[in-house]
Amino acid sequence: MSFVGTLKVEAKGDREIVMTREFNAEKDLVFDCFTKPELIKRWLYGPDGWILDVCTVDLKVGGKYRYVWKYLKDGSTMGAGGTYKEISGPDKLVQSESFDEAWYPGEALLTTTFVEKSGRTFVTINILYETKEGRDIVVKSPMEGGASQSYNRLETLLDTLTLEGKK
């Protein structure tokens, strides 16, 4: 399958990672896929063989979200969550993120922006880590591959939802 966009991941400064991805869908729909549990569970599960088993979202400033991924082969889990700091839907989300079993030090702050141009939405996620060490651990991890698979799934989901909306 050929995808409209590809995930671009780059380190910025000492403590940031910037991820960008283009989708052939309207901003409102893309925003929904980032904020509605029934849609998030359909794409945000990383590499094949994993599922997003738990997905709760209290979409308000100060509200919390929680994700628990499960590896189907052995049942192992990985949990993460945080608090929404700013919600300017469908343009911007700002949220903290920390993992139950921290694999990088501290917590991260994610700022996700959604910009629509001619029916296409450009998503930029700035991830600010507490330390350079934390950012470097993530850069060296397989995060980019899992994120790419998830965003390709999101593109397929958006195509499906867009077609369903036109029926």
Backbone as CSV, one residue per row, in Angstrom:
resi,resn,N_x,N_y,N_z,CA_x,CA_y,CA_z,C_x,C_y,C_z
1,MET,0.846,-1.185,0.000,0.000,0.000,0.000,0.884,1.238,0.000
2,SER,0.502,2.225,-0.758,1.233,3.484,-0.821,0.549,4.506,0.090
3,PHE,1.337,5.183,0.895,0.781,6.150,1.828,1.041,7.567,1.343
4,VAL,0.086,8.453,1.639,0.188,9.859,1.238,1.390,10.505,1.912
5,GLY,1.522,10.285,3.203,2.594,10.913,3.951,3.505,9.881,4.576
6,THR,4.653,10.338,4.980,5.548,9.490,5.751,5.922,10.263,7.007
7,LEU,6.146,9.546,8.065,6.509,10.176,9.324,7.937,10.676,9.228
8,LYS,8.124,11.916,9.633,9.465,12.487,9.719,9.736,12.738,11.194
9,VAL,10.882,12.248,11.670,11.265,12.410,13.071,12.638,13.057,13.094
10,GLU,12.757,14.148,13.858,14.059,14.793,13.970,14.280,15.327,15.373
11,ALA,15.534,15.240,15.802,15.923,15.820,17.076,16.066,17.329,16.872
12,LYS,15.672,18.076,17.889,15.758,19.534,17.814,16.309,20.027,19.147
13,GLY,17.317,20.883,19.089,17.908,21.371,20.330,18.449,20.220,21.156
14,ASP,18.478,20.392,22.463,19.014,19.368,23.357,17.963,18.419,23.901
15,ARG,16.685,18.864,23.943,15.694,18.068,24.667,14.430,17.764,23.876
16,GLU,14.418,18.027,22.581,13.180,17.880,21.811,13.292,16.882,20.673
17,ILE,12.146,16.286,20.382,11.958,15.520,19.152,10.738,16.131,18.472
18,VAL,10.829,16.307,17.154,9.699,16.820,16.384,9.307,15.752,15.369
19,MET,8.025,15.364,15.420,7.486,14.394,14.464,6.447,15.103,13.614
20,THR,6.507,14.887,12.304,5.526,15.488,11.402,4.972,14.422,10.474
21,ARG,3.707,14.595,10.138,3.036,13.635,9.235,1.867,14.338,8.563
22,GLU,1.685,14.064,7.303,0.593,14.637,6.508,-0.477,13.568,6.296
23,PHE,-1.755,14.000,6.348,-2.874,13.091,6.124,-3.845,13.709,5.131
24,ASN,-4.420,12.877,4.292,-5.390,13.329,3.304,-6.786,13.284,3.936
25,ALA,-6.985,14.167,4.925,-8.257,14.208,5.656,-8.407,15.588,6.296
26,GLU,-9.639,15.923,6.603,-9.905,17.212,7.239,-9.450,17.202,8.686
27,LYS,-9.057,18.367,9.153,-8.499,18.549,10.492,-9.421,18.042,11.595
28,ASP,-10.725,18.310,11.499,-11.654,17.873,12.539,-11.609,16.363,12.718
29,LEU,-11.545,15.638,11.618,-11.515,14.181,11.672,-10.195,13.682,12.261
30,VAL,-9.093,14.291,11.863,-7.786,13.895,12.403,-7.753,14.161,13.906
31,PHE,-8.244,15.327,14.323,-8.300,15.664,15.747,-9.127,14.622,16.508
32,ASP,-10.269,14.235,15.943,-11.100,13.204,16.575,-10.318,11.908,16.781
33,CYS,-9.509,11.546,15.795,-8.736,10.306,15.889,-7.652,10.369,16.960
34,PHE,-7.281,11.565,17.386,-6.307,11.751,18.461,-6.967,11.876,19.825
35,THR,-8.302,12.035,19.863,-8.953,12.367,21.135,-10.126,11.474,21.524
36,LYS,-10.625,10.652,20.623,-11.773,9.790,20.929,-11.294,8.354,21.097
37,PRO,-11.493,7.775,22.300,-10.966,6.427,22.565,-11.352,5.376,21.536
38,GLU,-12.590,5.409,21.053,-13.007,4.380,20.099,-12.229,4.484,18.784
39,LEU,-11.712,5.663,18.464,-10.879,5.824,17.265,-9.403,5.592,17.580
40,ILE,-8.926,6.091,18.708,-7.527,5.911,19.108,-7.173,4.421,19.126
41,LYS,-8.067,3.599,19.661,-7.794,2.158,19.785,-7.635,1.478,18.430
42,ARG,-8.102,2.128,17.372,-8.029,1.529,16.033,-6.702,1.790,15.321
43,TRP,-5.854,2.676,15.911,-4.604,2.964,15.210,-3.372,3.100,16.112
44,LEU,-3.509,3.498,17.347,-2.345,3.846,18.179,-1.850,2.640,18.977
45,TYR,-1.325,1.645,18.254,-0.820,0.491,19.002,0.546,0.029,18.543
46,GLY,1.273,0.885,17.841,2.668,0.592,17.533,2.869,-0.587,16.614
47,PRO,3.918,-1.368,16.880,4.256,-2.476,15.984,3.163,-3.536,15.948
48,ASP,3.134,-4.282,14.845,2.198,-5.401,14.732,2.422,-6.358,15.897
49,GLY,1.334,-6.969,16.351,1.418,-7.890,17.474,1.001,-7.257,18.788
50,TRP,0.797,-5.943,18.785,0.351,-5.217,19.969,-1.081,-4.748,19.752
51,ILE,-1.805,-4.507,20.845,-3.107,-3.845,20.807,-3.109,-2.763,21.872
52,LEU,-3.971,-1.799,21.707,-4.190,-0.792,22.752,-5.374,-1.311,23.556
53,ASP,-5.060,-1.959,24.670,-6.048,-2.675,25.463,-6.905,-1.738,26.322
54,VAL,-6.281,-0.681,26.853,-6.985,0.295,27.689,-6.758,1.676,27.096
55,CYS,-7.833,2.412,26.917,-7.732,3.767,26.380,-8.828,4.613,27.026
56,THR,-8.424,5.471,27.952,-9.390,6.376,28.581,-8.928,7.804,28.335
57,VAL,-9.883,8.669,28.052,-9.594,10.065,27.748,-10.630,10.942,28.441
58,ASP,-10.154,11.850,29.281,-11.005,12.873,29.879,-10.565,14.190,29.251
59,LEU,-11.128,14.501,28.097,-10.657,15.591,27.253,-11.105,16.952,27.788
60,LYS,-10.367,17.424,28.779,-10.551,18.766,29.332,-9.232,19.161,29.966
61,VAL,-9.002,20.449,30.084,-7.780,20.903,30.731,-7.789,20.382,32.166
62,GLY,-6.721,19.699,32.533,-6.637,19.050,33.837,-7.138,17.617,33.809
63,GLY,-7.797,17.223,32.705,-8.273,15.853,32.558,-7.110,14.922,32.270
64,LYS,-7.309,13.672,32.580,-6.248,12.685,32.409,-6.582,11.727,31.263
65,TYR,-5.521,11.152,30.714,-5.690,10.085,29.738,-4.811,8.921,30.164
66,ARG,-5.174,7.738,29.738,-4.396,6.540,30.076,-4.467,5.548,28.926
67,TYR,-3.295,5.034,28.564,-3.181,4.009,27.540,-2.443,2.821,28.148
68,VAL,-2.922,1.611,27.856,-2.185,0.400,28.211,-2.151,-0.479,26.970
69,TRP,-0.919,-0.716,26.480,-0.721,-1.566,25.321,-0.447,-2.987,25.795
70,LYS,-0.899,-3.969,25.013,-0.661,-5.378,25.357,-0.022,-6.080,24.166
71,TYR,1.034,-6.838,24.470,1.694,-7.659,23.461,0.974,-9.002,23.416
72,LEU,0.391,-9.324,22.278,-0.483,-10.490,22.180,0.241,-11.821,22.382
73,LYS,1.523,-11.902,22.018,2.241,-13.176,22.122,2.410,-13.637,23.562
74,ASP,2.676,-12.715,24.477,2.953,-13.140,25.858,2.108,-12.419,26.906
75,GLY,1.255,-11.495,26.480,0.384,-10.803,27.419,1.044,-9.680,28.201
76,SER,2.317,-9.403,27.925,2.984,-8.311,28.646,2.338,-6.980,28.271
77,THR,2.435,-6.019,29.184,1.782,-4.730,28.972,2.768,-3.581,29.152
78,MET,2.396,-2.437,28.603,3.135,-1.193,28.774,2.093,-0.090,28.938
79,GLY,2.163,0.635,30.046,1.185,1.675,30.313,1.797,3.057,30.321
80,ALA,0.991,4.041,29.929,1.422,5.442,29.943,0.191,6.311,30.133
81,GLY,0.436,7.521,30.545,-0.670,8.451,30.695,-0.150,9.834,31.002
82,GLY,-1.097,10.719,31.242,-0.721,12.082,31.539,-1.947,12.949,31.723
83,THR,-1.692,14.239,31.674,-2.722,15.240,31.917,-2.758,16.225,30.759
84,TYR,-3.970,16.594,30.358,-4.121,17.613,29.320,-3.865,18.985,29.920
85,LYS,-2.945,19.731,29.312,-2.564,21.066,29.784,-3.275,22.164,29.000
86,GLU,-3.522,21.891,27.719,-4.189,22.862,26.839,-4.931,22.094,25.760
87,ILE,-6.150,22.540,25.479,-6.948,21.939,24.408,-7.551,23.085,23.604
88,SER,-7.100,23.234,22.387,-7.641,24.236,21.476,-8.098,23.485,20.229
89,GLY,-9.062,22.593,20.448,-9.505,21.709,19.374,-10.234,22.451,18.293
90,PRO,-10.026,22.084,17.072,-9.201,20.995,16.548,-7.816,21.457,16.097
91,ASP,-7.266,22.471,16.760,-5.990,23.034,16.316,-4.777,22.573,17.111
92,LYS,-4.963,22.319,18.424,-3.797,22.070,19.263,-4.167,21.288,20.517
93,LEU,-3.277,20.370,20.894,-3.358,19.634,22.156,-1.999,19.733,22.838
94,VAL,-2.011,19.979,24.140,-0.779,19.947,24.926,-1.039,19.012,26.103
95,GLN,-0.156,18.021,26.269,-0.361,17.045,27.327,0.970,16.529,27.849
96,SER,0.973,16.151,29.122,2.150,15.503,29.691,2.081,14.019,29.348
97,GLU,3.233,13.355,29.463,3.286,11.917,29.211,4.336,11.307,30.119
98,SER,3.955,10.229,30.793,4.936,9.437,31.533,4.507,7.972,31.461
99,PHE,5.506,7.105,31.498,5.265,5.672,31.393,5.280,5.044,32.784
100,ASP,4.464,4.003,32.967,4.408,3.297,34.249,5.788,2.773,34.631
101,GLU,6.437,2.150,33.674,7.810,1.686,33.878,8.691,2.571,33.011
102,ALA,9.152,3.648,33.629,9.874,4.685,32.877,11.071,4.096,32.136
103,TRP,11.103,4.326,30.837,12.244,3.883,30.042,13.105,5.069,29.631
104,TYR,12.654,6.275,29.997,13.486,7.474,29.920,13.192,8.275,31.187
105,PRO,14.165,9.079,31.648,13.958,9.806,32.901,12.929,10.931,32.769
106,GLY,12.127,11.091,33.807,11.185,12.203,33.866,9.960,11.991,33.001
107,GLU,9.274,13.110,32.769,8.083,13.061,31.927,8.332,13.924,30.700
108,ALA,7.489,13.760,29.718,7.615,14.538,28.491,6.387,15.435,28.360
109,LEU,6.542,16.505,27.613,5.433,17.397,27.300,5.238,17.352,25.786
110,LEU,4.045,16.927,25.365,3.729,16.797,23.940,2.830,17.948,23.516
111,THR,3.238,18.655,22.481,2.414,19.706,21.878,2.110,19.257,20.455
112,THR,0.838,18.981,20.198,0.413,18.485,18.886,-0.409,19.562,18.208
113,THR,-0.002,19.939,16.993,-0.750,20.933,16.223,-1.286,20.284,14.958
114,PHE,-2.461,20.765,14.557,-3.171,20.255,13.389,-3.429,21.441,12.467
115,VAL,-2.847,21.419,11.267,-3.009,22.520,10.315,-3.567,21.939,9.016
116,GLU,-4.708,22.476,8.598,-5.346,21.983,7.375,-5.070,22.934,6.217
117,LYS,-4.672,22.338,5.084,-4.459,23.095,3.844,-5.064,22.281,2.718
118,SER,-6.049,22.842,2.041,-6.688,22.196,0.890,-7.164,20.776,1.198
119,GLY,-7.800,20.588,2.354,-8.356,19.297,2.712,-7.359,18.284,3.248
120,ARG,-6.090,18.683,3.374,-5.052,17.822,3.935,-4.667,18.390,5.295
121,THR,-4.365,17.500,6.226,-4.001,17.950,7.563,-2.550,17.581,7.839
122,PHE,-1.816,18.575,8.311,-0.418,18.414,8.678,-0.352,18.390,10.205
123,VAL,0.138,17.273,10.734,0.236,17.098,12.180,1.704,17.244,12.565
124,THR,1.959,18.077,13.561,3.301,18.238,14.117,3.226,17.966,15.604
125,ILE,4.077,17.070,16.072,4.136,16.751,17.497,5.525,17.115,17.998
126,ASN,5.576,18.117,18.866,6.817,18.503,19.532,6.832,17.796,20.879
127,ILE,7.858,17.001,21.121,7.985,16.284,22.385,9.190,16.863,23.123
128,LEU,8.924,17.473,24.261,9.968,18.100,25.071,10.233,17.219,26.285
129,TYR,11.461,16.735,26.411,11.864,15.877,27.523,12.500,16.716,28.612
130,GLU,12.501,16.201,29.820,13.091,16.937,30.948,14.602,17.048,30.817
131,THR,15.219,16.050,30.159,16.676,16.039,30.046,17.113,15.663,28.630
132,LYS,18.329,16.036,28.294,18.929,15.619,27.030,19.081,14.097,27.011
133,GLU,19.447,13.526,28.154,19.600,12.070,28.267,18.297,11.356,27.895
134,GLY,17.178,11.851,28.405,15.882,11.256,28.098,15.577,11.313,26.616
135,ARG,15.805,12.479,26.018,15.568,12.634,24.580,16.450,11.678,23.785
136,ASP,17.727,11.577,24.172,18.660,10.723,23.441,18.288,9.243,23.541
137,ILE,17.770,8.817,24.693,17.319,7.435,24.851,16.195,7.144,23.864
138,VAL,15.256,8.073,23.735,14.122,7.882,22.821,14.595,7.879,21.366
139,VAL,15.503,8.787,21.020,16.036,8.843,19.652,16.672,7.506,19.265
140,LYS,17.367,6.863,20.195,18.067,5.606,19.912,17.142,4.383,19.985
141,SER,15.931,4.562,20.462,14.994,3.449,20.623,14.307,3.134,19.284
142,PRO,13.540,2.040,19.239,12.778,1.729,18.013,11.453,2.505,17.921
143,MET,11.306,3.576,18.682,10.066,4.364,18.706,9.632,4.811,17.312
144,GLU,10.572,5.238,16.491,10.214,5.753,15.170,9.518,4.693,14.310
145,GLY,9.992,3.453,14.359,9.377,2.391,13.568,7.954,2.094,14.019
146,GLY,7.749,1.999,15.333,6.410,1.753,15.860,5.473,2.908,15.575
147,ALA,5.981,4.134,15.720,5.157,5.315,15.430,4.780,5.352,13.951
148,SER,5.721,5.011,13.069,5.425,4.990,11.629,4.303,4.014,11.318
149,GLN,4.361,2.819,11.923,3.308,1.833,11.691,1.959,2.360,12.182
150,SER,1.965,2.998,13.350,0.715,3.552,13.881,0.162,4.638,12.966
151,TYR,1.006,5.544,12.498,0.518,6.624,11.643,0.067,6.122,10.272
152,ASN,0.678,5.041,9.776,0.172,4.432,8.540,-1.219,3.849,8.781
153,ARG,-1.411,3.220,9.958,-2.743,2.721,10.312,-3.740,3.863,10.415
154,LEU,-3.300,4.985,10.990,-4.178,6.150,11.101,-4.597,6.630,9.718
155,GLU,-3.670,6.661,8.778,-4.025,7.084,7.423,-5.087,6.167,6.819
156,THR,-4.931,4.872,7.001,-5.921,3.914,6.497,-7.271,4.141,7.170
157,LEU,-7.260,4.356,8.480,-8.495,4.626,9.212,-9.157,5.912,8.706
158,LEU,-8.381,6.956,8.504,-8.932,8.220,7.994,-9.559,8.031,6.614
159,ASP,-8.886,7.259,5.755,-9.460,6.965,4.429,-10.815,6.284,4.574
160,THR,-10.907,5.304,5.466,-12.138,4.565,5.696,-13.232,5.497,6.230
161,LEU,-12.882,6.293,7.230,-13.860,7.191,7.841,-14.345,8.251,6.844
162,THR,-13.425,8.733,5.996,-13.785,9.728,4.995,-14.761,9.130,3.977
163,LEU,-14.479,7.904,3.538,-15.383,7.216,2.596,-16.744,6.981,3.234
164,GLU,-16.766,6.556,4.495,-18.029,6.316,5.189,-18.839,7.601,5.308
165,GLY,-18.133,8.708,5.517,-18.817,10.012,5.644,-19.416,10.506,4.345
166,LYS,-18.909,10.017,3.221,-19.403,10.456,1.903,-20.523,9.584,1.382
167,LYS,-20.885,8.529,2.116,-21.952,7.634,1.672,-23.301,8.212,2.031
